[in-house]
């Protein structure tokens, strides 16, 4: 099966650039993602990690105020 696909792709001129472009896109995306995560502020991460608990605490406070 792969022989048939490979033979068809060999006949297309300039096809060898597409794997290089896809590898570059993949590499650049993950380097950018790693950079964004590494430089993210610790305060914002802790604030976002406490979001699921903040709703429960607000509900508890509303119940106690009634």
Secondary structure, DSSP 8 states (H G I E B T S, - for coil): -HHHHHHHHHTSTTTHHHHHHHHHHHHHHHHHHHHHHHTS-HHHHHHHHTHHHHHHHHHHHHHHH-
